[in-house]
């Protein structure tokens, strides 16, 4: 029983004195707080996807082969 206590004490002291010290993290980079700059360029606003008319909902319109346009564009 005494030998067990000595071994436990030795292992405990070994763990205590060999513990790692935590690394200090680098300070964070400063956050830019300057006002955002506007980019010059042409802006195009649209109500649908490219390549579609405004009332079709965009994309794949039309009916079967030889059929006319479908009401509502679906």
C-alpha positions as CSV (number, residue, x, y, z in Angstrom):
1,X,0.0,0.0,0.0
2,X,2.9,2.3,0.8
3,X,4.5,1.5,-2.6
4,X,1.3,2.3,-4.4
5,X,1.1,5.7,-2.6
6,X,4.7,6.5,-3.5
7,X,4.1,5.5,-7.2
8,X,1.0,7.6,-7.4
9,X,2.7,10.5,-5.8
10,X,5.6,10.2,-8.2
11,X,3.4,10.0,-11.2
12,X,1.3,12.9,-10.0
13,X,4.4,15.1,-9.4
14,X,5.8,14.0,-12.8
15,X,2.6,15.1,-14.6
16,X,2.5,18.4,-12.6
17,X,6.1,19.4,-13.4
18,X,6.0,18.3,-17.0
19,X,2.8,20.1,-17.9
20,X,2.8,22.3,-21.0
21,X,2.3,26.0,-20.8
22,X,-0.3,27.4,-23.2
23,X,1.0,29.5,-26.1
24,X,-0.1,33.1,-26.2
25,X,-2.0,33.8,-29.5
26,X,-0.9,36.6,-31.8
27,X,-2.9,39.8,-31.5
28,X,-5.7,40.1,-34.0
29,X,-5.3,42.2,-37.1
30,X,-7.1,45.5,-36.9
31,X,-10.5,45.7,-38.6
32,X,-10.7,48.3,-41.4
33,X,-13.3,50.9,-40.5
34,X,-12.9,53.2,-43.5
35,X,-16.0,54.0,-45.5
36,X,-16.6,51.7,-48.5
37,X,-15.8,53.1,-51.9
38,X,-18.4,53.0,-54.7
39,X,-17.3,51.3,-57.9
40,X,-17.9,53.1,-61.1
41,X,-19.7,51.0,-63.8
42,X,-23.0,50.4,-65.5
43,X,-25.7,48.7,-63.4
44,X,-28.5,46.9,-65.2
45,X,-31.7,46.2,-63.3
46,X,-34.1,43.5,-64.6
47,X,-37.3,41.8,-63.5
48,X,-36.4,38.4,-64.8
49,X,-33.5,36.1,-65.6
50,X,-31.2,36.9,-68.6
51,X,-32.6,35.8,-72.0
52,X,-36.3,36.0,-71.0
53,X,-39.1,38.5,-71.3
54,X,-40.5,40.2,-68.3
55,X,-43.7,38.2,-68.2
56,X,-42.3,34.7,-68.7
57,X,-40.6,34.1,-65.3
58,X,-37.4,33.4,-67.1
59,X,-35.7,30.3,-68.2
60,X,-37.4,27.6,-70.1
61,X,-40.7,29.0,-71.5
62,X,-42.8,27.6,-74.4
63,X,-44.9,24.5,-74.8
64,X,-44.4,21.3,-76.9
65,X,-43.0,21.2,-80.4
66,X,-45.2,23.0,-82.9
67,X,-47.4,24.5,-80.2
68,X,-47.8,28.2,-79.6
69,X,-46.7,30.0,-76.5
70,X,-48.4,28.8,-73.3
71,X,-50.4,31.3,-71.3
72,X,-48.4,32.4,-68.3
73,X,-45.1,31.3,-69.8
74,X,-44.9,27.9,-68.0
